[in-house]
C-alpha cells in the first residue's frame, strides 16, 4: 500500500513539474519548455520508487 502511494505520488510530481515547465513560456505552445527546464523536468534529484 505504501509502495503504491509512493509510485502515484512520484507520478504526480512528474506531471506537476511538466505542467509548470510548459506554463512558463512559448508562443502558441511551441517551444514552451526551455533547455534548462527540460533538464530538470525528469526530477533526477528524486529516486523513482518503482525501482526500489
FILUM-873283 format. One record per atom (N, C-alpha, C, CB): atom name; residue in three letters; z, x, y. Coordinates in steps of 0.1 Angstrom, whole numbers, always signed. Glycine has a CB too. Example, Ala and Ser with C-alpha at 12.3 -4.5 7.8 and 13.67 -1.06 7.14 Angstrom:
% residues 2
<atom><a>N</a><r>ala</r><up>+78</up><east>+132</east><north>-57</north></atom>
<atom><a>CA</a><r>ala</r><up>+78</up><east>+123</east><north>-45</north></atom>
<atom><a>C</a><r>ala</r><up>+78</up><east>+132</east><north>-33</north></atom>
<atom><a>CB</a><r>ala</r><up>+90</up><east>+113</east><north>-45</north></atom>
<atom><a>N</a><r>ser</r><up>+71</up><east>+128</east><north>-22</north></atom>
<atom><a>CA</a><r>ser</r><up>+71</up><east>+137</east><north>-11</north></atom>
<atom><a>C</a><r>ser</r><up>+79</up><east>+129</east><north>+0</north></atom>
<atom><a>CB</a><r>ser</r><up>+57</up><east>+141</east><north>-6</north></atom>
END
This chain:
% residues 52
<atom><a>N</a><r>unk</r><up>+0</up><east>+8</east><north>-12</north></atom>
<atom><a>CA</a><r>unk</r><up>+0</up><east>+0</east><north>+0</north></atom>
<atom><a>C</a><r>unk</r><up>+0</up><east>+9</east><north>+13</north></atom>
<atom><a>CB</a><r>unk</r><up>+12</up><east>-9</east><north>+0</north></atom>
<atom><a>N</a><r>unk</r><up>+8</up><east>+19</east><north>+13</north></atom>
<atom><a>CA</a><r>unk</r><up>+9</up><east>+28</east><north>+24</north></atom>
<atom><a>C</a><r>unk</r><up>-5</up><east>+35</east><north>+25</north></atom>
<atom><a>CB</a><r>unk</r><up>+20</up><east>+38</east><north>+23</north></atom>
<atom><a>N</a><r>unk</r><up>-10</up><east>+39</east><north>+14</north></atom>
<atom><a>CA</a><r>unk</r><up>-23</up><east>+47</east><north>+14</north></atom>
<atom><a>C</a><r>unk</r><up>-34</up><east>+38</east><north>+20</north></atom>
<atom><a>CB</a><r>unk</r><up>-27</up><east>+51</east><north>+0</north></atom>
<atom><a>N</a><r>unk</r><up>-34</up><east>+25</east><north>+16</north></atom>
<atom><a>CA</a><r>unk</r><up>-44</up><east>+16</east><north>+22</north></atom>
<atom><a>C</a><r>unk</r><up>-42</up><east>+14</east><north>+37</north></atom>
<atom><a>CB</a><r>unk</r><up>-43</up><east>+2</east><north>+15</north></atom>
<atom><a>N</a><r>unk</r><up>-30</up><east>+13</east><north>+41</north></atom>
<atom><a>CA</a><r>unk</r><up>-27</up><east>+12</east><north>+56</north></atom>
<atom><a>C</a><r>unk</r><up>-32</up><east>+24</east><north>+63</north></atom>
<atom><a>CB</a><r>unk</r><up>-13</up><east>+10</east><north>+58</north></atom>
<atom><a>N</a><r>unk</r><up>-29</up><east>+36</east><north>+57</north></atom>
<atom><a>CA</a><r>unk</r><up>-33</up><east>+49</east><north>+64</north></atom>
<atom><a>C</a><r>unk</r><up>-49</up><east>+49</east><north>+65</north></atom>
<atom><a>CB</a><r>unk</r><up>-28</up><east>+60</east><north>+56</north></atom>
<atom><a>N</a><r>unk</r><up>-56</up><east>+45</east><north>+54</north></atom>
<atom><a>CA</a><r>unk</r><up>-70</up><east>+46</east><north>+54</north></atom>
<atom><a>C</a><r>unk</r><up>-76</up><east>+36</east><north>+65</north></atom>
<atom><a>CB</a><r>unk</r><up>-76</up><east>+42</east><north>+41</north></atom>
<atom><a>N</a><r>unk</r><up>-71</up><east>+24</east><north>+65</north></atom>
<atom><a>CA</a><r>unk</r><up>-75</up><east>+14</east><north>+75</north></atom>
<atom><a>C</a><r>unk</r><up>-72</up><east>+19</east><north>+89</north></atom>
<atom><a>CB</a><r>unk</r><up>-69</up><east>+1</east><north>+72</north></atom>
<atom><a>N</a><r>unk</r><up>-60</up><east>+24</east><north>+91</north></atom>
<atom><a>CA</a><r>unk</r><up>-56</up><east>+29</east><north>+105</north></atom>
<atom><a>C</a><r>unk</r><up>-66</up><east>+40</east><north>+109</north></atom>
<atom><a>CB</a><r>unk</r><up>-42</up><east>+34</east><north>+105</north></atom>
<atom><a>N</a><r>unk</r><up>-69</up><east>+49</east><north>+100</north></atom>
<atom><a>CA</a><r>unk</r><up>-78</up><east>+61</east><north>+103</north></atom>
<atom><a>C</a><r>unk</r><up>-91</up><east>+56</east><north>+107</north></atom>
<atom><a>CB</a><r>unk</r><up>-79</up><east>+70</east><north>+91</north></atom>
<atom><a>N</a><r>unk</r><up>-97</up><east>+46</east><north>+99</north></atom>
<atom><a>CA</a><r>unk</r><up>-110</up><east>+40</east><north>+103</north></atom>
<atom><a>C</a><r>unk</r><up>-109</up><east>+33</east><north>+116</north></atom>
<atom><a>CB</a><r>unk</r><up>-114</up><east>+30</east><north>+92</north></atom>
<atom><a>N</a><r>unk</r><up>-98</up><east>+27</east><north>+119</north></atom>
<atom><a>CA</a><r>unk</r><up>-97</up><east>+20</east><north>+133</north></atom>
<atom><a>C</a><r>unk</r><up>-97</up><east>+31</east><north>+144</north></atom>
<atom><a>CB</a><r>unk</r><up>-84</up><east>+12</east><north>+133</north></atom>
<atom><a>N</a><r>unk</r><up>-91</up><east>+42</east><north>+142</north></atom>
<atom><a>CA</a><r>unk</r><up>-91</up><east>+52</east><north>+152</north></atom>
<atom><a>C</a><r>unk</r><up>-105</up><east>+58</east><north>+154</north></atom>
<atom><a>CB</a><r>unk</r><up>-81</up><east>+64</east><north>+148</north></atom>
<atom><a>N</a><r>unk</r><up>-112</up><east>+59</east><north>+143</north></atom>
<atom><a>CA</a><r>unk</r><up>-126</up><east>+64</east><north>+144</north></atom>
<atom><a>C</a><r>unk</r><up>-135</up><east>+54</east><north>+152</north></atom>
<atom><a>CB</a><r>unk</r><up>-132</up><east>+67</east><north>+130</north></atom>
<atom><a>N</a><r>unk</r><up>-133</up><east>+42</east><north>+149</north></atom>
<atom><a>CA</a><r>unk</r><up>-141</up><east>+31</east><north>+157</north></atom>
<atom><a>C</a><r>unk</r><up>-137</up><east>+31</east><north>+171</north></atom>
<atom><a>CB</a><r>unk</r><up>-138</up><east>+18</east><north>+150</north></atom>
<atom><a>N</a><r>unk</r><up>-124</up><east>+32</east><north>+174</north></atom>
<atom><a>CA</a><r>unk</r><up>-120</up><east>+32</east><north>+188</north></atom>
<atom><a>C</a><r>unk</r><up>-125</up><east>+44</east><north>+196</north></atom>
<atom><a>CB</a><r>unk</r><up>-104</up><east>+32</east><north>+189</north></atom>
<atom><a>N</a><r>unk</r><up>-125</up><east>+56</east><north>+189</north></atom>
<atom><a>CA</a><r>unk</r><up>-130</up><east>+68</east><north>+195</north></atom>
<atom><a>C</a><r>unk</r><up>-145</up><east>+67</east><north>+198</north></atom>
<atom><a>CB</a><r>unk</r><up>-127</up><east>+81</east><north>+186</north></atom>
<atom><a>N</a><r>unk</r><up>-152</up><east>+61</east><north>+189</north></atom>
<atom><a>CA</a><r>unk</r><up>-166</up><east>+59</east><north>+191</north></atom>
<atom><a>C</a><r>unk</r><up>-169</up><east>+49</east><north>+202</north></atom>
<atom><a>CB</a><r>unk</r><up>-173</up><east>+53</east><north>+178</north></atom>
<atom><a>N</a><r>unk</r><up>-162</up><east>+39</east><north>+203</north></atom>
<atom><a>CA</a><r>unk</r><up>-164</up><east>+29</east><north>+214</north></atom>
<atom><a>C</a><r>unk</r><up>-160</up><east>+35</east><north>+228</north></atom>
<atom><a>CB</a><r>unk</r><up>-156</up><east>+16</east><north>+211</north></atom>
<atom><a>N</a><r>unk</r><up>-150</up><east>+43</east><north>+228</north></atom>
<atom><a>CA</a><r>unk</r><up>-146</up><east>+49</east><north>+241</north></atom>
<atom><a>C</a><r>unk</r><up>-157</up><east>+59</east><north>+245</north></atom>
<atom><a>CB</a><r>unk</r><up>-133</up><east>+56</east><north>+239</north></atom>
<atom><a>N</a><r>unk</r><up>-162</up><east>+67</east><north>+236</north></atom>
<atom><a>CA</a><r>unk</r><up>-173</up><east>+76</east><north>+239</north></atom>
<atom><a>C</a><r>unk</r><up>-185</up><east>+69</east><north>+244</north></atom>
<atom><a>CB</a><r>unk</r><up>-176</up><east>+85</east><north>+227</north></atom>
<atom><a>N</a><r>unk</r><up>-189</up><east>+58</east><north>+238</north></atom>
<atom><a>CA</a><r>unk</r><up>-201</up><east>+51</east><north>+242</north></atom>
<atom><a>C</a><r>unk</r><up>-199</up><east>+44</east><north>+255</north></atom>
<atom><a>CB</a><r>unk</r><up>-204</up><east>+40</east><north>+231</north></atom>
<atom><a>N</a><r>unk</r><up>-187</up><east>+40</east><north>+259</north></atom>
<atom><a>CA</a><r>unk</r><up>-185</up><east>+33</east><north>+271</north></atom>
<atom><a>C</a><r>unk</r><up>-185</up><east>+42</east><north>+284</north></atom>
<atom><a>CB</a><r>unk</r><up>-172</up><east>+26</east><north>+271</north></atom>
<atom><a>N</a><r>unk</r><up>-185</up><east>+55</east><north>+282</north></atom>
<atom><a>CA</a><r>unk</r><up>-183</up><east>+63</east><north>+293</north></atom>
<atom><a>C</a><r>unk</r><up>-196</up><east>+67</east><north>+301</north></atom>
<atom><a>CB</a><r>unk</r><up>-176</up><east>+76</east><north>+289</north></atom>
<atom><a>N</a><r>unk</r><up>-208</up><east>+63</east><north>+296</north></atom>
<atom><a>CA</a><r>unk</r><up>-220</up><east>+67</east><north>+303</north></atom>
<atom><a>C</a><r>unk</r><up>-232</up><east>+62</east><north>+297</north></atom>
<atom><a>CB</a><r>unk</r><up>-220</up><east>+81</east><north>+305</north></atom>
<atom><a>N</a><r>unk</r><up>-243</up><east>+68</east><north>+302</north></atom>
<atom><a>CA</a><r>unk</r><up>-256</up><east>+64</east><north>+296</north></atom>
<atom><a>C</a><r>unk</r><up>-263</up><east>+54</east><north>+305</north></atom>
<atom><a>CB</a><r>unk</r><up>-255</up><east>+60</east><north>+282</north></atom>
<atom><a>N</a><r>unk</r><up>-276</up><east>+53</east><north>+303</north></atom>
<atom><a>CA</a><r>unk</r><up>-284</up><east>+43</east><north>+310</north></atom>
<atom><a>C</a><r>unk</r><up>-290</up><east>+34</east><north>+300</north></atom>
<atom><a>CB</a><r>unk</r><up>-295</up><east>+50</east><north>+318</north></atom>
<atom><a>N</a><r>unk</r><up>-286</up><east>+21</east><north>+300</north></atom>
<atom><a>CA</a><r>unk</r><up>-290</up><east>+11</east><north>+291</north></atom>
<atom><a>C</a><r>unk</r><up>-287</up><east>+15</east><north>+276</north></atom>
<atom><a>CB</a><r>unk</r><up>-305</up><east>+9</east><north>+292</north></atom>
<atom><a>N</a><r>unk</r><up>-276</up><east>+22</east><north>+275</north></atom>
<atom><a>CA</a><r>unk</r><up>-271</up><east>+25</east><north>+261</north></atom>
<atom><a>C</a><r>unk</r><up>-278</up><east>+38</east><north>+256</north></atom>
<atom><a>CB</a><r>unk</r><up>-274</up><east>+14</east><north>+252</north></atom>
<atom><a>N</a><r>unk</r><up>-287</up><east>+44</east><north>+263</north></atom>
<atom><a>CA</a><r>unk</r><up>-293</up><east>+56</east><north>+259</north></atom>
<atom><a>C</a><r>unk</r><up>-285</up><east>+68</east><north>+263</north></atom>
<atom><a>CB</a><r>unk</r><up>-308</up><east>+57</east><north>+265</north></atom>
<atom><a>N</a><r>unk</r><up>-284</up><east>+78</east><north>+255</north></atom>
<atom><a>CA</a><r>unk</r><up>-276</up><east>+90</east><north>+257</north></atom>
<atom><a>C</a><r>unk</r><up>-262</up><east>+87</east><north>+263</north></atom>
<atom><a>CB</a><r>unk</r><up>-283</up><east>+99</east><north>+267</north></atom>
<atom><a>N</a><r>unk</r><up>-256</up><east>+76</east><north>+257</north></atom>
<atom><a>CA</a><r>unk</r><up>-243</up><east>+72</east><north>+262</north></atom>
<atom><a>C</a><r>unk</r><up>-232</up><east>+81</east><north>+257</north></atom>
<atom><a>CB</a><r>unk</r><up>-240</up><east>+58</east><north>+258</north></atom>
<atom><a>N</a><r>unk</r><up>-234</up><east>+89</east><north>+247</north></atom>
<atom><a>CA</a><r>unk</r><up>-224</up><east>+98</east><north>+241</north></atom>
<atom><a>C</a><r>unk</r><up>-229</up><east>+113</east><north>+244</north></atom>
<atom><a>CB</a><r>unk</r><up>-222</up><east>+96</east><north>+226</north></atom>
<atom><a>N</a><r>unk</r><up>-221</up><east>+120</east><north>+252</north></atom>
<atom><a>CA</a><r>unk</r><up>-224</up><east>+134</east><north>+256</north></atom>
<atom><a>C</a><r>unk</r><up>-221</up><east>+143</east><north>+244</north></atom>
<atom><a>CB</a><r>unk</r><up>-216</up><east>+138</east><north>+268</north></atom>
<atom><a>N</a><r>unk</r><up>-225</up><east>+155</east><north>+246</north></atom>
<atom><a>CA</a><r>unk</r><up>-224</up><east>+165</east><north>+235</north></atom>
<atom><a>C</a><r>unk</r><up>-209</up><east>+168</east><north>+233</north></atom>
<atom><a>CB</a><r>unk</r><up>-230</up><east>+178</east><north>+239</north></atom>
<atom><a>N</a><r>unk</r><up>-201</up><east>+169</east><north>+243</north></atom>
<atom><a>CA</a><r>unk</r><up>-187</up><east>+172</east><north>+242</north></atom>
<atom><a>C</a><r>unk</r><up>-180</up><east>+160</east><north>+235</north></atom>
<atom><a>CB</a><r>unk</r><up>-180</up><east>+175</east><north>+255</north></atom>
<atom><a>N</a><r>unk</r><up>-183</up><east>+148</east><north>+239</north></atom>
<atom><a>CA</a><r>unk</r><up>-177</up><east>+136</east><north>+233</north></atom>
<atom><a>C</a><r>unk</r><up>-181</up><east>+135</east><north>+218</north></atom>
<atom><a>CB</a><r>unk</r><up>-182</up><east>+124</east><north>+241</north></atom>
<atom><a>N</a><r>unk</r><up>-193</up><east>+138</east><north>+215</north></atom>
<atom><a>CA</a><r>unk</r><up>-198</up><east>+137</east><north>+201</north></atom>
<atom><a>C</a><r>unk</r><up>-190</up><east>+147</east><north>+192</north></atom>
<atom><a>CB</a><r>unk</r><up>-213</up><east>+140</east><north>+200</north></atom>
<atom><a>N</a><r>unk</r><up>-187</up><east>+159</east><north>+198</north></atom>
<atom><a>CA</a><r>unk</r><up>-180</up><east>+169</east><north>+191</north></atom>
<atom><a>C</a><r>unk</r><up>-166</up><east>+164</east><north>+187</north></atom>
<atom><a>CB</a><r>unk</r><up>-178</up><east>+182</east><north>+199</north></atom>
<atom><a>N</a><r>unk</r><up>-160</up><east>+156</east><north>+195</north></atom>
<atom><a>CA</a><r>unk</r><up>-146</up><east>+151</east><north>+192</north></atom>
<atom><a>C</a><r>unk</r><up>-145</up><east>+137</east><north>+187</north></atom>
<atom><a>CB</a><r>unk</r><up>-138</up><east>+152</east><north>+205</north></atom>
<atom><a>N</a><r>unk</r><up>-156</up><east>+131</east><north>+186</north></atom>
<atom><a>CA</a><r>unk</r><up>-157</up><east>+117</east><north>+181</north></atom>
<atom><a>C</a><r>unk</r><up>-152</up><east>+115</east><north>+167</north></atom>
<atom><a>CB</a><r>unk</r><up>-170</up><east>+111</east><north>+183</north></atom>
<atom><a>N</a><r>unk</r><up>-154</up><east>+126</east><north>+159</north></atom>
<atom><a>CA</a><r>unk</r><up>-150</up><east>+125</east><north>+145</north></atom>
<atom><a>C</a><r>unk</r><up>-135</up><east>+127</east><north>+143</north></atom>
<atom><a>CB</a><r>unk</r><up>-158</up><east>+135</east><north>+137</north></atom>
<atom><a>N</a><r>unk</r><up>-128</up><east>+130</east><north>+153</north></atom>
<atom><a>CA</a><r>unk</r><up>-114</up><east>+132</east><north>+153</north></atom>
<atom><a>C</a><r>unk</r><up>-110</up><east>+143</east><north>+143</north></atom>
<atom><a>CB</a><r>unk</r><up>-106</up><east>+119</east><north>+150</north></atom>
<atom><a>N</a><r>unk</r><up>-116</up><east>+154</east><north>+144</north></atom>
<atom><a>CA</a><r>unk</r><up>-113</up><east>+165</east><north>+135</north></atom>
<atom><a>C</a><r>unk</r><up>-99</up><east>+170</east><north>+135</north></atom>
<atom><a>CB</a><r>unk</r><up>-123</up><east>+177</east><north>+138</north></atom>
<atom><a>N</a><r>unk</r><up>-91</up><east>+166</east><north>+146</north></atom>
<atom><a>CA</a><r>unk</r><up>-77</up><east>+170</east><north>+146</north></atom>
<atom><a>C</a><r>unk</r><up>-69</up><east>+162</east><north>+137</north></atom>
<atom><a>CB</a><r>unk</r><up>-73</up><east>+169</east><north>+161</north></atom>
<atom><a>N</a><r>unk</r><up>-74</up><east>+151</east><north>+131</north></atom>
<atom><a>CA</a><r>unk</r><up>-67</up><east>+143</east><north>+122</north></atom>
<atom><a>C</a><r>unk</r><up>-72</up><east>+145</east><north>+108</north></atom>
<atom><a>CB</a><r>unk</r><up>-68</up><east>+128</east><north>+126</north></atom>
<atom><a>N</a><r>unk</r><up>-63</up><east>+144</east><north>+98</north></atom>
<atom><a>CA</a><r>unk</r><up>-67</up><east>+145</east><north>+84</north></atom>
<atom><a>C</a><r>unk</r><up>-71</up><east>+131</east><north>+79</north></atom>
<atom><a>CB</a><r>unk</r><up>-56</up><east>+152</east><north>+76</north></atom>
<atom><a>N</a><r>unk</r><up>-82</up><east>+131</east><north>+72</north></atom>
<atom><a>CA</a><r>unk</r><up>-86</up><east>+118</east><north>+66</north></atom>
<atom><a>C</a><r>unk</r><up>-77</up><east>+115</east><north>+54</north></atom>
<atom><a>CB</a><r>unk</r><up>-101</up><east>+119</east><north>+61</north></atom>
<atom><a>N</a><r>unk</r><up>-70</up><east>+104</east><north>+55</north></atom>
<atom><a>CA</a><r>unk</r><up>-60</up><east>+101</east><north>+44</north></atom>
<atom><a>C</a><r>unk</r><up>-67</up><east>+98</east><north>+30</north></atom>
<atom><a>CB</a><r>unk</r><up>-52</up><east>+90</east><north>+48</north></atom>
<atom><a>N</a><r>unk</r><up>-80</up><east>+95</east><north>+31</north></atom>
<atom><a>CA</a><r>unk</r><up>-87</up><east>+92</east><north>+18</north></atom>
<atom><a>C</a><r>unk</r><up>-89</up><east>+105</east><north>+10</north></atom>
<atom><a>CB</a><r>unk</r><up>-100</up><east>+85</east><north>+21</north></atom>
<atom><a>N</a><r>unk</r><up>-88</up><east>+116</east><north>+16</north></atom>
<atom><a>CA</a><r>unk</r><up>-90</up><east>+129</east><north>+10</north></atom>
<atom><a>C</a><r>unk</r><up>-77</up><east>+135</east><north>+4</north></atom>
<atom><a>CB</a><r>unk</r><up>-96</up><east>+139</east><north>+19</north></atom>
<atom><a>N</a><r>unk</r><up>-66</up><east>+128</east><north>+6</north></atom>
<atom><a>CA</a><r>unk</r><up>-53</up><east>+134</east><north>+2</north></atom>
<atom><a>C</a><r>unk</r><up>-46</up><east>+124</east><north>-7</north></atom>
<atom><a>CB</a><r>unk</r><up>-44</up><east>+137</east><north>+14</north></atom>
END
